[in-house]
């Protein structure tokens, strides 16, 4: 279920890239960067590494 919701978010980000409004470009870029970064920080927070201090 967790992975399904992430796939939906990824599809939304890809949808934004195909949008006709210029404002959707940066929005999609933020989503595409945010998704892997969220997983990245989630992984390190589980391992208790103080990288963000």
Phi and psi in radians as a Rosetta constraint file:
Dihedral C 1 N 2 CA 2 C 2 CIRCULARHARMONIC -1.133 0.35
Dihedral N 2 CA 2 C 2 N 3 CIRCULARHARMONIC -0.782 0.35
Dihedral C 2 N 3 CA 3 C 3 CIRCULARHARMONIC -1.176 0.35
Dihedral N 3 CA 3 C 3 N 4 CIRCULARHARMONIC -0.555 0.35
Dihedral C 3 N 4 CA 4 C 4 CIRCULARHARMONIC -1.116 0.35
Dihedral N 4 CA 4 C 4 N 5 CIRCULARHARMONIC -0.743 0.35
Dihedral C 4 N 5 CA 5 C 5 CIRCULARHARMONIC -1.155 0.35
Dihedral N 5 CA 5 C 5 N 6 CIRCULARHARMONIC -0.602 0.35
Dihedral C 5 N 6 CA 6 C 6 CIRCULARHARMONIC -1.218 0.35
Dihedral N 6 CA 6 C 6 N 7 CIRCULARHARMONIC -0.616 0.35
Dihedral C 6 N 7 CA 7 C 7 CIRCULARHARMONIC -1.124 0.35
Dihedral N 7 CA 7 C 7 N 8 CIRCULARHARMONIC -0.670 0.35
Dihedral C 7 N 8 CA 8 C 8 CIRCULARHARMONIC -1.105 0.35
Dihedral N 8 CA 8 C 8 N 9 CIRCULARHARMONIC -0.735 0.35
Dihedral C 8 N 9 CA 9 C 9 CIRCULARHARMONIC -1.115 0.35
Dihedral N 9 CA 9 C 9 N 10 CIRCULARHARMONIC -0.671 0.35
Dihedral C 9 N 10 CA 10 C 10 CIRCULARHARMONIC -1.143 0.35
Dihedral N 10 CA 10 C 10 N 11 CIRCULARHARMONIC -0.701 0.35
Dihedral C 10 N 11 CA 11 C 11 CIRCULARHARMONIC -1.120 0.35
Dihedral N 11 CA 11 C 11 N 12 CIRCULARHARMONIC -0.675 0.35
Dihedral C 11 N 12 CA 12 C 12 CIRCULARHARMONIC -1.114 0.35
Dihedral N 12 CA 12 C 12 N 13 CIRCULARHARMONIC -0.701 0.35
Dihedral C 12 N 13 CA 13 C 13 CIRCULARHARMONIC -1.127 0.35
Dihedral N 13 CA 13 C 13 N 14 CIRCULARHARMONIC -0.736 0.35
Dihedral C 13 N 14 CA 14 C 14 CIRCULARHARMONIC -1.171 0.35
Dihedral N 14 CA 14 C 14 N 15 CIRCULARHARMONIC -0.600 0.35
Dihedral C 14 N 15 CA 15 C 15 CIRCULARHARMONIC -1.087 0.35
Dihedral N 15 CA 15 C 15 N 16 CIRCULARHARMONIC -0.719 0.35
Dihedral C 15 N 16 CA 16 C 16 CIRCULARHARMONIC -1.090 0.35
Dihedral N 16 CA 16 C 16 N 17 CIRCULARHARMONIC -0.598 0.35
Dihedral C 16 N 17 CA 17 C 17 CIRCULARHARMONIC -1.159 0.35
Dihedral N 17 CA 17 C 17 N 18 CIRCULARHARMONIC -0.556 0.35
Dihedral C 17 N 18 CA 18 C 18 CIRCULARHARMONIC -1.508 0.35
Dihedral N 18 CA 18 C 18 N 19 CIRCULARHARMONIC -0.036 0.35
Dihedral C 18 N 19 CA 19 C 19 CIRCULARHARMONIC -1.148 0.35
Dihedral N 19 CA 19 C 19 N 20 CIRCULARHARMONIC 2.756 0.35
Dihedral C 19 N 20 CA 20 C 20 CIRCULARHARMONIC -1.590 0.35
Dihedral N 20 CA 20 C 20 N 21 CIRCULARHARMONIC -0.335 0.35
Dihedral C 20 N 21 CA 21 C 21 CIRCULARHARMONIC -1.390 0.35
Dihedral N 21 CA 21 C 21 N 22 CIRCULARHARMONIC 2.309 0.35
Dihedral C 21 N 22 CA 22 C 22 CIRCULARHARMONIC -1.048 0.35
Dihedral N 22 CA 22 C 22 N 23 CIRCULARHARMONIC -0.523 0.35
Dihedral C 22 N 23 CA 23 C 23 CIRCULARHARMONIC -1.145 0.35
Dihedral N 23 CA 23 C 23 N 24 CIRCULARHARMONIC -0.377 0.35
Dihedral C 23 N 24 CA 24 C 24 CIRCULARHARMONIC -1.338 0.35
Dihedral N 24 CA 24 C 24 N 25 CIRCULARHARMONIC -0.318 0.35
Dihedral C 24 N 25 CA 25 C 25 CIRCULARHARMONIC -1.067 0.35
Dihedral N 25 CA 25 C 25 N 26 CIRCULARHARMONIC -1.072 0.35
Dihedral C 25 N 26 CA 26 C 26 CIRCULARHARMONIC -1.042 0.35
Dihedral N 26 CA 26 C 26 N 27 CIRCULARHARMONIC -0.620 0.35
Dihedral C 26 N 27 CA 27 C 27 CIRCULARHARMONIC -1.072 0.35
Dihedral N 27 CA 27 C 27 N 28 CIRCULARHARMONIC -0.776 0.35
Dihedral C 27 N 28 CA 28 C 28 CIRCULARHARMONIC -1.158 0.35
Dihedral N 28 CA 28 C 28 N 29 CIRCULARHARMONIC -0.641 0.35
Dihedral C 28 N 29 CA 29 C 29 CIRCULARHARMONIC -1.114 0.35
Dihedral N 29 CA 29 C 29 N 30 CIRCULARHARMONIC -0.739 0.35
Dihedral C 29 N 30 CA 30 C 30 CIRCULARHARMONIC -1.076 0.35
Dihedral N 30 CA 30 C 30 N 31 CIRCULARHARMONIC -0.760 0.35
Dihedral C 30 N 31 CA 31 C 31 CIRCULARHARMONIC -1.120 0.35
Dihedral N 31 CA 31 C 31 N 32 CIRCULARHARMONIC -0.759 0.35
Dihedral C 31 N 32 CA 32 C 32 CIRCULARHARMONIC -1.163 0.35
Dihedral N 32 CA 32 C 32 N 33 CIRCULARHARMONIC -0.540 0.35
Dihedral C 32 N 33 CA 33 C 33 CIRCULARHARMONIC -1.413 0.35
Dihedral N 33 CA 33 C 33 N 34 CIRCULARHARMONIC -0.625 0.35
Dihedral C 33 N 34 CA 34 C 34 CIRCULARHARMONIC -1.212 0.35
Dihedral N 34 CA 34 C 34 N 35 CIRCULARHARMONIC -0.673 0.35
Dihedral C 34 N 35 CA 35 C 35 CIRCULARHARMONIC -1.042 0.35
Dihedral N 35 CA 35 C 35 N 36 CIRCULARHARMONIC -0.947 0.35
Dihedral C 35 N 36 CA 36 C 36 CIRCULARHARMONIC -1.169 0.35
Dihedral N 36 CA 36 C 36 N 37 CIRCULARHARMONIC -0.575 0.35
Dihedral C 36 N 37 CA 37 C 37 CIRCULARHARMONIC -1.150 0.35
Dihedral N 37 CA 37 C 37 N 38 CIRCULARHARMONIC -0.649 0.35
Dihedral C 37 N 38 CA 38 C 38 CIRCULARHARMONIC -1.094 0.35
Dihedral N 38 CA 38 C 38 N 39 CIRCULARHARMONIC -0.763 0.35
Dihedral C 38 N 39 CA 39 C 39 CIRCULARHARMONIC -1.128 0.35
Dihedral N 39 CA 39 C 39 N 40 CIRCULARHARMONIC -0.665 0.35
Dihedral C 39 N 40 CA 40 C 40 CIRCULARHARMONIC -1.079 0.35
Dihedral N 40 CA 40 C 40 N 41 CIRCULARHARMONIC -0.862 0.35
Dihedral C 40 N 41 CA 41 C 41 CIRCULARHARMONIC -1.255 0.35
Dihedral N 41 CA 41 C 41 N 42 CIRCULARHARMONIC -0.561 0.35
Dihedral C 41 N 42 CA 42 C 42 CIRCULARHARMONIC -1.088 0.35
Dihedral N 42 CA 42 C 42 N 43 CIRCULARHARMONIC -0.744 0.35
Dihedral C 42 N 43 CA 43 C 43 CIRCULARHARMONIC -1.078 0.35
Dihedral N 43 CA 43 C 43 N 44 CIRCULARHARMONIC -0.808 0.35
Dihedral C 43 N 44 CA 44 C 44 CIRCULARHARMONIC -1.309 0.35
Dihedral N 44 CA 44 C 44 N 45 CIRCULARHARMONIC -0.532 0.35
Dihedral C 44 N 45 CA 45 C 45 CIRCULARHARMONIC -1.191 0.35
Dihedral N 45 CA 45 C 45 N 46 CIRCULARHARMONIC -0.561 0.35
Dihedral C 45 N 46 CA 46 C 46 CIRCULARHARMONIC -1.206 0.35
Dihedral N 46 CA 46 C 46 N 47 CIRCULARHARMONIC -0.529 0.35
Dihedral C 46 N 47 CA 47 C 47 CIRCULARHARMONIC -1.607 0.35
Dihedral N 47 CA 47 C 47 N 48 CIRCULARHARMONIC 0.036 0.35
Dihedral C 47 N 48 CA 48 C 48 CIRCULARHARMONIC 1.000 0.35
Dihedral N 48 CA 48 C 48 N 49 CIRCULARHARMONIC 0.779 0.35
Dihedral C 48 N 49 CA 49 C 49 CIRCULARHARMONIC -1.709 0.35
Dihedral N 49 CA 49 C 49 N 50 CIRCULARHARMONIC 2.121 0.35
Dihedral C 49 N 50 CA 50 C 50 CIRCULARHARMONIC -1.393 0.35
Dihedral N 50 CA 50 C 50 N 51 CIRCULARHARMONIC 1.058 0.35
Dihedral C 50 N 51 CA 51 C 51 CIRCULARHARMONIC -1.329 0.35
Dihedral N 51 CA 51 C 51 N 52 CIRCULARHARMONIC -0.430 0.35
Dihedral C 51 N 52 CA 52 C 52 CIRCULARHARMONIC -1.706 0.35
Dihedral N 52 CA 52 C 52 N 53 CIRCULARHARMONIC 0.267 0.35
